[in-house]
Amino acid sequence: MVLETLNPMHYNLTSLVPDTVPVATVPILILMFFLFLIWNHEETSSIPGPGYCMGIGPLISHGRFLWMGVGNACNYYNKTYGEFVRVWISGEETFIISK
């Protein structure tokens, strides 16, 4: 008798979840998606450099400076984007100007 009550096949799980749950979750998920897009939206800059891309760009930029060193990373960004470049170091927007 104890084993019969512990058997998950004994209960009908679909009767426990009402049919309105999927209907209610879709608008909530859509609303959360749009709020996430608005929260992560950033104006595009006219200054060339790596994109922001929801915070991934600054992480990659800062990682490149830590990995390559300041001089080599500056040379890389200048070759890639030109003599005036916007990058992120320690989460702050930094401009590299060279000629």
C-alpha positions as CSV (number, residue, x, y, z in Angstrom):
1,M,0.0,0.0,0.0
2,V,2.9,2.4,0.7
3,L,4.5,1.6,-2.6
4,E,1.3,2.3,-4.4
5,T,1.1,5.9,-2.9
6,L,4.7,6.6,-3.8
7,N,4.3,5.5,-7.4
8,P,4.3,8.6,-9.7
9,M,2.2,6.8,-12.3
10,H,-0.6,6.6,-9.7
11,Y,-1.3,10.4,-10.0
12,N,-2.5,12.2,-13.1
13,L,-0.1,15.2,-13.1
14,T,-2.0,17.0,-15.9
15,S,-5.0,17.4,-13.7
16,L,-2.9,19.2,-11.1
17,V,-1.8,22.0,-13.5
18,P,-4.7,24.2,-14.8
19,D,-5.0,24.9,-18.5
20,T,-4.7,28.7,-17.9
21,V,-1.0,28.5,-16.9
22,P,0.4,28.3,-20.4
23,V,-2.0,31.1,-21.6
24,A,-0.8,33.3,-18.8
25,T,2.9,32.7,-19.1
26,V,3.2,33.6,-22.8
27,P,2.3,37.3,-22.3
28,I,4.6,37.4,-19.3
29,L,7.5,36.0,-21.2
30,I,6.9,38.4,-24.1
31,L,6.8,41.3,-21.7
32,M,10.0,40.2,-19.9
33,F,11.7,39.8,-23.3
34,F,10.8,43.4,-24.4
35,L,11.9,44.8,-21.0
36,F,15.2,43.0,-21.3
37,L,15.7,44.5,-24.8
38,I,14.8,48.0,-23.6
39,W,17.1,47.6,-20.6
40,N,20.1,46.5,-22.7
41,H,19.5,49.0,-25.5
42,E,22.3,51.5,-26.0
43,E,22.7,54.2,-28.5
44,T,25.0,53.4,-31.4
45,S,28.2,55.4,-31.2
46,S,29.8,57.1,-34.2
47,I,33.2,56.2,-32.8
48,P,34.4,52.9,-34.1
49,G,35.2,50.0,-31.8
50,P,33.9,46.7,-30.6
51,G,30.1,46.5,-30.1
52,Y,28.5,46.5,-26.7
53,C,26.4,43.4,-27.4
54,M,24.6,43.1,-24.0
55,G,27.8,43.5,-22.0
56,I,29.8,40.9,-23.8
57,G,31.8,43.5,-25.7
58,P,33.3,45.2,-22.6
59,L,34.2,41.8,-21.2
60,I,36.1,40.8,-24.3
61,S,37.7,44.2,-24.6
62,H,38.9,44.1,-21.0
63,G,40.1,40.5,-21.4
64,R,42.1,41.4,-24.4
65,F,43.9,44.1,-22.5
66,L,44.7,41.8,-19.6
67,W,45.8,39.0,-21.9
68,M,47.8,40.9,-24.5
69,G,48.9,43.9,-22.5
70,V,48.2,47.5,-23.1
71,G,50.6,48.1,-26.0
72,N,49.7,45.0,-28.1
73,A,46.0,45.4,-27.4
74,C,46.1,49.1,-28.5
75,N,48.0,48.1,-31.7
76,Y,45.4,45.4,-32.4
77,Y,42.4,47.8,-32.0
78,N,44.2,50.5,-34.1
79,K,44.8,48.0,-36.9
80,T,41.2,46.8,-36.7
81,Y,39.2,50.0,-36.2
82,G,41.6,52.9,-37.1
83,E,43.4,55.6,-35.2
84,F,40.5,56.6,-32.9
85,V,38.9,53.7,-31.1
86,R,36.4,53.2,-28.3
87,V,37.1,50.2,-26.0
88,W,36.2,49.3,-22.4
89,I,38.8,48.8,-19.7
90,S,37.5,47.8,-16.2
91,G,33.9,48.5,-17.4
92,E,34.6,52.1,-18.3
93,E,34.5,53.5,-21.8
94,T,38.1,54.3,-22.9
95,F,39.3,56.1,-26.1
96,I,42.5,55.1,-27.8
97,I,44.0,57.8,-29.9
98,S,47.1,57.1,-32.0
99,K,48.6,57.9,-35.3
